[in-house]
């Protein structure tokens, strides 16, 4: 090897170094750099190589602290930039440029397409027939080729494995078709990169390792610091540099109380084995420089200090953050300036970043910086583009699926657009609206849905109007012109809601309808993003600038170069952008270096912090879950010569133990339940501690306790004013109202007195349960109505009849069948399946019964005391007399929960709680009283019964017992129960509601009821 140094023939006089896990690598490194000449201020002839970028900031800071005057820092590289430096300096070829993922993706596509023209590679022709069909595999090939490059796998090795691959059952049929051409494709890919003067990461590593022996070095010393595992290209570079003694390797691998039994760390052994020279495991420095570095291998590990670490168990991320919020408030109280090695929050997965910032830092003045890659797909920006594409994919005959349309308009970036923005002036709209000359029809004014223009400041009001209009008109699919006409009556002289909505439609919908090229897609998306940034509220959201820059950068890649001319369908463009977005990370560099450090897991390499909070320490997160590889299953990886992915578990364990070993205080958060379990690493720590202590429960696990925080607003009991009392005196009680009061008096107050009911909405994913119930009741009413007032007799064609009536009801609700969404079509199949099974049972049971009533509205006065009375009401789904003369009150239930009274003669009901336990629901008791009064049955309770018919879950094998739940069983004392239990309970509950001295209180005792309560967030937070 040629070696040219500013200081001739310099060689490291010291061994390579293995530091204890808990030591400060940065502190030791800074001290060692200065040890040769403490007065030297020009350190630029020294190079330092780290695994990542973050440690460079800490090393410069530490050198500055030790030197105390201006100085020239060393040349500091992360390993990627170091390998690129070697590759660029050593080849003697024209300088290549770095290529983005999109450019590389298209290059591998054109390379494969060129091969498909060859008769030998017929298996490629179908896949390479279009860019849309290839790009998924192209992304997989890019990952594979990079790994082949970094692991120095030659094409000949791949060729040897082809027979095994073709016989491997773990590979999909499509992937198996690639294997015969994979060696040649890889070779041609390398040639294509060179021919276009482009770099890929794998190619940089491969070339660097091949040319390392011819490298002329401008550095006198090179520190290779903080590495834990090396790929083969790195091994070759490390071996070459240590062979000529220009490099000193510094790792952390000594003993530590956090190093669990059996953690052999073979990756560190492999690293040591490729480095020439000796290893020093006994590093001694003066306590002033690094007091915690002591002997390593020759000493046993210290005993665990159990007080340093605390485990916190939540049920999900938000409960983890709530526990952290309490700790944060306590421990940060009175804190002044924070050194960057003092406090760290570590996120093994990046998704919790935004909620963490909101919960922990939003209302504090604590400084922080972020160093991690955040997934672009988790941003509101990506969700908006996803909604735009889903609207296009759901379009039928030029009409948009209403839920998909509303999903776009409801997005905060769209809903927050300013109606008074300059974007709706004539000169800006002329190009967009030139073809809309037919949009002049005005709808009739609807005064009850009007918008007060004096209060309009954003599109929000228009969106709310359209939501209500779509629900009222029962629109499943909508035409954009129809929507613009629907708000035409809102236009005023100085405000044109129609024109503004038309512009929204152009930018979010019409502008994407005819796209079929990748470049056109990028242009349309960029125009939309520029508009919402200029005239919306997007800029006011945290980190939007970083999110927008990353997205625009990706779109510019799609807009430039030959990929822009590739064609694809709407779903193909959506899929392409989705895959690219999922692989894009937004880099937060964490500068300036101050305050709280919020880091990704790998960003903690080489760094030491006093206090560490680490979240999501769950199995599948830490260690990360390995995903199946469609091209290279584990057996093939081994045969090709690629490392086993199981090694990633050991490396994760190493990095975690190294991080914890250097900390003085550690808080580890994880979730359990709902399919989540704590990481195996936590189990190992607990087991190690218990072995050392010789007892259980050495490290306690703190669990989430739901205690309302002081100052958390929750509703106070509502006293009954005279206005409320007057309102209640005229109120007619339904069974639903009484059941609501039974579960929570405050919910009754909010729903029936304040009338804060939940508006109807159009849901994207599921059909509302209330709508399901209404549809079933309507269908069965139509089906049974021919027998009203006479005996029920099923004819031979009853199944076809129920199908016809179901389709008619669905058409009235969801529009023509051609406009039904996939969810509606699936719902229809389930609905008809359930109804047919219901009627099969009914034919056997109800044949010959006399049908007395369908959906009978009833009302009566219930006598209370001293001449007082209250009105009660209800609608009886069905009333019939069976062949034995018993009159049945039947109520249909489409939900999963059947609430049947449990009261017997022996029951004692005195208050609301005992009613909730024994009575459960007032529905059937009230229906019995209403039926008796309406049909003048003379209170012959022995001849009256009631039943709930549960239609959900009925199958071909279901019987009458599965369908019907009866109120009174044989031998029950019906008259005593009705007169002694039901009537007194009704009187008691209504008197309590009417009592001026009894306030409406909140009742959080039923968690399931609180969880589904619509008033829990805004009015009542007790639940």
Order of alpha helices (4+ residues) and beta strands (2+ residues): beta-alpha-beta-alpha-beta-alpha-beta-alpha-alpha-alpha-alpha-beta-alpha-beta-alpha-beta-alpha-beta-alpha-beta-alpha-beta-alpha-beta-alpha-beta-alpha-alpha-alpha-alpha-beta-alpha-alpha-alpha-alpha-alpha-beta-beta-beta-alpha-alpha-beta-alpha-beta-alpha-beta-alpha-alpha-alpha-alpha-alpha-beta-beta-beta-alpha-alpha-beta-alpha-beta-alpha-alpha-alpha
